[in-house]
Amino acid sequence: MPDGAVEPKKGRKFDQVLEGARTVFLRDGFEGASVDDIAKAAGVSKATLYSYFPDKRFLFLQVTKAECCAQAERAIEAIDMDAPVEDVLYQAAREIGEFITSEFGMRIFRVCVGEGGRFPELGQQFYESGPMLVRSRLEDYFESAISKGDLVIEDRTLAADQFNELCRADIFPRMLFNITDTFSDSEKHRIAKGAVEVFLAKYGA
């Protein structure tokens, strides 16, 4: 069985297959998605699909990895790193909130929880492509802000994890326990604003 450490074979229709799989996984979930439906959505034959991805689980891992990395990169590009530290942190908090409340973010997390026992590599892949990537980017920013005298942080890794958790307050438990799948802009603003205020109270210069 392939795992997330194995790189799939690339080819002319690789991205086409990946996008078709993303569409079907979002619509039907992991268990509900069939290889036939994925091939149809991608506009390729099953033979072509299998030439890139040996099985559905491996395909799901690659969709997860690609989507997490793409969303993380889009978030990074959207943030003005030259803005005042409070503004940068607020933008980062909003991007984190947008991801965890996105349809993709919620579906992937629930599959990670539901399939964790027999699909542990999915959780690892999601963690490495999502939370660990966010942590790394935050640490890099903190280092820059510390050198400018905007933040005072001894343990950047711990601070990055704390900030990430603050950005998920209230929203994440309600999503986790299926209380709601919909969060208003004002709710996400409230959480992001509060996260920045608490974080700066601890680490602000």
C-alpha positions as CSV (number, residue, x, y, z in Angstrom):
1,M,0.0,0.0,0.0
2,P,1.5,3.4,-1.0
3,D,1.8,6.0,1.6
4,G,2.2,9.8,1.7
5,A,6.0,9.6,1.4
6,V,5.7,8.0,-2.1
7,E,5.6,10.5,-4.9
8,P,3.0,9.7,-7.6
9,K,4.0,9.5,-11.3
10,K,3.5,12.8,-13.0
11,G,2.2,13.1,-16.6
12,R,0.1,15.2,-19.0
13,K,-3.2,14.4,-17.3
14,F,-2.0,14.3,-13.7
15,D,-3.5,17.7,-12.7
16,Q,-6.7,16.8,-14.5
17,V,-7.1,13.6,-12.5
18,L,-6.3,15.4,-9.2
19,E,-8.9,18.0,-9.9
20,G,-11.5,15.5,-10.8
21,A,-10.7,13.5,-7.6
22,R,-11.0,16.7,-5.5
23,T,-14.4,17.4,-6.9
24,V,-15.7,13.9,-6.1
25,F,-14.1,13.6,-2.7
26,L,-15.7,17.0,-1.7
27,R,-19.1,15.9,-2.9
28,D,-19.2,12.3,-1.8
29,G,-16.5,12.0,0.9
30,F,-13.8,9.3,1.0
31,E,-16.1,6.3,1.5
32,G,-18.7,7.5,-1.0
33,A,-16.3,8.3,-3.8
34,S,-15.9,5.7,-6.4
35,V,-13.0,5.3,-8.8
36,D,-15.6,5.2,-11.7
37,D,-17.0,8.6,-10.6
38,I,-13.5,10.1,-10.2
39,A,-12.4,8.9,-13.7
40,K,-15.7,10.4,-15.1
41,A,-15.2,13.7,-13.4
42,A,-11.6,13.9,-14.5
43,G,-12.5,13.0,-18.1
44,V,-10.1,10.1,-18.2
45,S,-10.3,6.3,-18.4
46,K,-9.8,4.2,-15.3
47,A,-6.6,2.9,-16.8
48,T,-5.2,6.4,-17.0
49,L,-6.3,7.1,-13.4
50,Y,-4.6,4.0,-12.2
51,S,-1.4,4.8,-14.1
52,Y,-1.0,7.8,-11.8
53,F,-2.6,6.6,-8.6
54,P,-2.5,2.8,-7.7
55,D,-5.5,3.1,-5.4
56,K,-8.2,5.5,-4.0
57,R,-6.4,6.0,-0.7
58,F,-3.2,7.1,-2.3
59,L,-5.2,9.4,-4.5
60,F,-7.0,10.9,-1.5
61,L,-3.6,11.5,0.2
62,Q,-2.3,13.4,-2.8
63,V,-5.5,15.5,-3.1
64,T,-5.2,16.4,0.6
65,K,-1.5,17.3,0.3
66,A,-2.0,19.4,-2.9
67,E,-5.0,21.2,-1.4
68,C,-3.4,22.0,1.9
69,C,-0.2,23.3,0.3
70,A,-2.2,25.4,-2.2
71,Q,-4.3,26.9,0.5
72,A,-1.3,27.6,2.7
73,E,0.5,29.3,-0.2
74,R,-2.5,31.4,-1.1
75,A,-2.8,32.5,2.5
76,I,0.8,33.5,2.6
77,E,0.6,35.5,-0.6
78,A,-2.5,37.3,0.7
79,I,-0.8,38.5,3.8
80,D,1.2,41.8,3.6
81,M,4.3,40.9,5.7
82,D,5.4,44.5,5.7
83,A,2.3,45.7,7.5
84,P,2.3,46.5,11.3
85,V,2.6,43.3,13.4
86,E,-1.0,43.6,14.6
87,D,-2.3,43.7,11.0
88,V,-0.1,40.8,9.9
89,L,-1.3,38.6,12.8
90,Y,-4.9,39.5,12.1
91,Q,-4.6,38.6,8.5
92,A,-2.9,35.3,9.4
93,A,-5.7,34.6,12.0
94,R,-8.4,35.2,9.4
95,E,-6.6,32.9,6.9
96,I,-6.4,30.1,9.5
97,G,-10.1,30.6,10.3
98,E,-11.1,30.5,6.6
99,F,-9.3,27.3,6.1
100,I,-10.7,25.4,9.0
101,T,-14.2,26.5,8.2
102,S,-13.9,25.8,4.5
103,E,-15.8,22.9,3.0
104,F,-12.5,21.2,2.2
105,G,-11.0,21.8,5.6
106,M,-14.0,20.4,7.5
107,R,-14.4,17.4,5.3
108,I,-10.7,16.5,5.5
109,F,-10.6,16.8,9.2
110,R,-13.7,14.6,9.7
111,V,-12.2,12.0,7.4
112,C,-8.9,12.1,9.4
113,V,-10.9,11.5,12.6
114,G,-13.2,8.9,11.1
115,E,-10.6,7.0,9.2
116,G,-7.7,7.5,11.7
117,G,-7.6,4.0,13.0
118,R,-7.2,2.3,9.6
119,F,-5.9,5.2,7.6
120,P,-3.2,6.7,9.9
121,E,-1.1,8.0,7.0
122,L,-3.9,10.4,6.1
123,G,-3.7,12.2,9.5
124,Q,0.1,12.4,9.2
125,Q,-0.2,13.8,5.7
126,F,-2.8,16.4,6.7
127,Y,-0.7,17.4,9.7
128,E,2.5,17.8,7.7
129,S,0.8,19.7,4.8
130,G,-1.4,21.8,7.0
131,P,-0.6,22.6,10.7
132,M,3.1,22.0,10.4
133,L,3.4,24.2,7.3
134,V,1.4,27.0,9.1
135,R,3.7,26.6,12.2
136,S,6.8,26.9,10.0
137,R,5.5,30.1,8.2
138,L,4.6,31.6,11.6
139,E,8.0,30.9,13.1
140,D,9.7,32.6,10.1
141,Y,7.5,35.7,10.6
142,F,8.1,35.7,14.3
143,E,11.8,35.6,13.8
144,S,11.6,38.7,11.5
145,A,9.3,40.5,13.9
146,I,11.6,39.7,16.9
147,S,14.6,41.2,15.0
148,K,12.6,44.4,14.4
149,G,11.7,44.6,18.1
150,D,7.9,44.1,17.4
151,L,7.7,40.8,19.4
152,V,9.5,39.3,22.3
153,I,9.4,35.5,22.0
154,E,11.8,32.9,23.5
155,D,10.1,29.7,22.1
156,R,8.9,30.5,18.6
157,T,7.5,27.0,18.0
158,L,5.4,27.1,21.1
159,A,4.2,30.6,20.2
160,A,3.2,29.5,16.7
161,D,1.2,26.6,18.1
162,Q,-0.4,28.9,20.7
163,F,-1.4,31.4,18.0
164,N,-2.9,28.6,15.8
165,E,-5.0,27.4,18.7
166,L,-6.2,30.9,19.6
167,C,-7.4,31.2,16.0
168,R,-9.5,28.1,16.3
169,A,-11.2,29.0,19.6
170,D,-15.0,28.5,19.7
171,I,-15.1,27.7,15.9
172,F,-13.2,24.5,16.0
173,P,-15.2,22.7,18.8
174,R,-18.5,23.6,17.2
175,M,-17.3,22.2,13.9
176,L,-15.7,19.1,15.5
177,F,-19.0,18.2,17.2
178,N,-21.1,18.9,14.2
179,I,-23.0,21.7,15.9
180,T,-22.7,23.9,12.8
181,D,-20.9,24.0,9.5
182,T,-21.6,27.7,8.9
183,F,-19.8,30.6,10.5
184,S,-20.5,34.2,9.8
185,D,-17.9,36.8,8.9
186,S,-18.5,38.6,12.2
187,E,-17.9,35.4,14.1
188,K,-14.6,34.8,12.3
189,H,-13.6,38.4,12.8
190,R,-14.4,38.1,16.6
191,I,-12.2,35.1,16.9
192,A,-9.3,36.5,14.9
193,K,-9.4,39.8,16.7
194,G,-9.4,38.1,20.1
195,A,-6.5,35.8,19.1
196,V,-4.4,38.8,18.1
197,E,-5.2,40.7,21.3
198,V,-4.4,37.7,23.6
199,F,-1.2,36.9,21.6
200,L,0.1,40.4,21.7
201,A,-0.7,40.7,25.4
202,K,1.8,37.9,26.0
203,Y,4.4,38.5,23.2
204,G,4.0,42.1,22.2
205,A,7.1,44.2,22.6
